[in-house]
């Protein structure tokens, strides 16, 4: 009797999703292919693994006993593949990455095209989602890696800081060139004109943590606005003579950021720590190293001259 790695992957996908259609989608095969392979395995071992009458589909009593072994075998396969790829430098497979919205539009263009060109046999599946969703999906093993603002405190996750990124003030009502070289202090920020991202995004969390600013800002005394997109936020700030705080990499986007409205903080400067999180049982270590190296090489020219500044780190 021979049980294939593919059969085990299909079984575990069905156990996780409880649906043949969803399991097939996650495995990038047709539903009939996945169903046939699982049925073939059940015939091989003379055991019904799933109760197909239940909604969602769940393992049978006998199936539950075997699931833990299938998971062990699957992890061992992953470790073996990782070691072989590292030795032969023939990288392939899928790397599922989650990245926060306040970072994705500004970081990904710096390195992504070069990365996918250099490793054509690796499928990079990228999802722009909030910190909460990244943590949730990594713990469910639906994502491999999260790129986000640290720290993340969770005993199931491993985190690694990559770089610090300082914040700038973006004040669309302060255009006097005589003030251009005057640096802001926290107390200088006009909170009545302050626009911030909604609570579920890490940027407003960082600003709350670092600068102790309110996360609801009243504009023109009768408008309270909370945005979920940093690009939308910047456009609205531009058109309403507002003020906001943006991370250093976002400030490089000249299509939405008027460089005349950018002002630095006095030392110590607010900062966020950007890094990577993975599950404690993560096995694609070489692909993770490749991703880390590409990110660091990409941001170095943009952040290098700010490495020596004194920073206010988040709590």
N, C-alpha and C positions, 0 to 999 in steps of 0.2 A: 504493500500500500504506500502510495506517495502523495503527500499533501503539498501543494505548491504555495509559494509565498503569496501569489495573487489570490488564491482562494481564501487565505487567512485575512488578507486586506479587505476583501469583499465582505467576509463574515463580520469583521470588526466595524466596518462602515455601517452595515445594517443594524448591528447592535447599538451603535451610537445614535443613528438617526431614527430608527424605528420605522423606516419607510424605504421600500425598494427604489422608488423614484429618486428620493434624496440621496440614498446611498450610491446609486448609479451615477448621479450628477457629481458627487464628491470624488468618485473614482474615475471620472471622465470616460465612462462606458455606457452602453445602452442598458436599459432596464432588463431586457431579455437576456443579455450576456451575463449580467450579474446574477440574475435569478437562476440561470442554467448552471453556472459554476458552483453556486452554493448548494443547489440540489444534487449536483454530481458529488460534492464533498459529503453530503449527508448519506448518499448511497454507499460511498466508499467506506465510511466508518459505521454504517448501519445505525445511525442516530439522527433523530429529528432535532435540529438545533433551534428552530424558531417556531413559535405559535403564530401561524399566519392568519388566524381568525381574529386575533386581538388587534385593537387599534389604540395606540401604535403597536407595531409588531414587537414582540419581546421574546427573549430566549426561553426555551423550555427549561424544566428543572435540570435535565441532562446537559442542555446547552450552557447553562450558567456555570456548571462545573468545568466545562472545557474552555470557556471564555478567558479565564485567568491564564491558562496555559498558552492560548493563542496570543495573548498580549505579550507574554514573556518572549515567545518565539519571534513576534513582530519586532520587538525592541532589539533582540539579538541580531536579526537581519539588518536592521538600520545601522547598528554599530559596525557590523561586518562590512556593509557597503561603504560606510564612511571611511573605514580604514583602507579599503581597497582604492577608493577614489583619491585619498590623500597620498597613497603610495604611487599610483599611476598618473596622478594629476589629470585624470579623465573625469571631470565633474559632470554629473547629470542629475536628473530628478526635479523635484519641485521645492521651492522655498517660499513659504507663505508669510508675508510681511504685513504687519499693521503699523501705520504711522499717523501721528496726530495731525489734525488739520492746520494748526498754526505753524507746522514745520514742513509738511509735504510740498506745498507749492514753491518753496524756496530752496529746500535741500535736494529734492529728487532731481531737478534739472541739472544740478551740478555734477552728478556722477552716473545717473541711471543708464543713459544711452551707452556710455563707455562700458558699463558693467555687462549689459545684455549682449553687447557686441563681442566682448572678450570670452563670455561663457554661453555660447549659443545652445548648448545641450541642457542648460538649467532653465527651468520655467520659473520666472519670478512673478509670483502672484501678489499684487500689492493692493492693500485696502486702506483708504483714508478714513479713519474712524477715531472716536474719542478714546481717552485713556481708559475709561471704565469698560468700554467694549473690548479694547485690546487685552486687558487683564482677563476679562471673562473668557474670550475666545482662546487665549493661550492656555488657560486652565482646563478648558474643554478639549484641548489639543487640536483645535480648528485653525490655529495660527502657530507658526514656528517661532517667529521673532516679532518683538514690538520695538519700535523706535519712538521714544517719547521723553518727557521731562521726568527726571528723577528727584527724590527717591520714591520707590514703590515698596511698601512694606507688606510682604506676603511670604509666608514660609514655603510656599510651593514654587516660588519664582526666584530666579537668579538674575541679578542686575549688574551691569557694568557701565560706568560713566565713560563717555567718549570725549566730550568737550564742553566748556562753559560758553554761554552766549549771553552777552549783556543786553540790557534794554535801553532804548532811546525814547525820548519824548518826541511826539509828533504833534506839533501845535500849529494849526493852520491859521491862527490869528496873530501870530508873532512873526512878522515879516521884516521888521526893522533890521537892516543889515548891521547896525551898530550893536545890536544885541546878539548877533550870530555867534560870537565867540564866548558869550556868557553862558555858563553851564547851570543847569537846573539843580535845585535841591527838591526833595520830596515835598516840602512845605510850599513850594512855588506853584504846584499843580492846581489849576482852577477846577475843582471837582464838579462845579455846576456845568462845565462844558465837557466833562469827561465821559467818553464812550468806551465800553469794554465788551469783551466777548461773554457769551452766556456762561453760566456756572459750570456746565458739564465739560467745558473745554479748559485745558490745562493753563492757558495763558492768564485767564482771570484768576485762577487759583494761585498762580505764581505772583501776580500783582497783589492779591489780597495778602499773601504770605509775606512778601517782601516789603511792600510799600504801605500796607495797612490802609488801602483806599477802598471806598465803597464800590460794590459791583453793580449797583443800579445808579445810573447817572441821569439827572433831569436836565433836559436840553430846552432852552427857551422857556423854562418854568412850566411848560404844559405837555412835554413829550418825554416819556421814558422808553428807551429803546434798548433791546438786548439782541445782539447779533450772534449768529452761529458761524459765520464765515469771516475770516480776517480780511479777505479781499473786499467783501461787501462792506465791512466795517470801515475800511480805509476810504472807500468811495463816498460813504455817507459823511464821514468826518471831513473830507475835502469839501463837500457841498454845503455843510452846515457850520463851517468855521469852528469845528470842534477840536478836541484834544484827546489823544490816546497814547498808549505805550506800546511799542512794537519791538520785537527781538531783532538783533543785529542783521541776521540773514534776510529778514523781511524787508529791511530798509534798502536792500540792494535792488529791489524790484522798482525800477524807475518808471514803469508804465502806470503804476498806481501811487507811487510815493514821490511827492515833490520834495526834492532834496533841500530846498530852501526852508522847509518846515521842520527839518530834523535838528534836534538839539541833544547834546550829551548831558548826562548827570555828572555832578561833582563826585569825586571819590568820597566814600566807597559807592560803587555803582551796583544797582540791582542786577541780578544774573539768574539764569536758569541753567541747570545741569542737564545736558542731553545725553542719553545713553540707550542701551539695548537691554531688553529683558527677554528671558527664555524660561521655559518650564524646567524644573529640576531634573526631569528625565529626558531633556533635549539631547539629540545625538548627532545633529548635523554640524559638528564643531568646525570643520574646515570651511564650509560655506559661510558660517558665521564670521570666521576670521577674514575671509575674502571681503564680505560686506563691510566689516569694521574698517579694514584698510582703505577701501574705496571711499568711505565716508570721510575718514580723517584726511586723506589726500585732497579731497574736494573742498573741505572747509578751511584748510590751513591758510590758503592765500587770503581768505576773507576775514579770518579772526586772528591771524598771527600777531599783528601789531597791538592787539588788545590783551595779550597774554599776561602782561606785567601790571595791569591795573588792579587796584584793590577793589574787591567785589563784596557786595552784600549777598551772602548765600541764603537760599530758602531754608525755612525751619524744617 
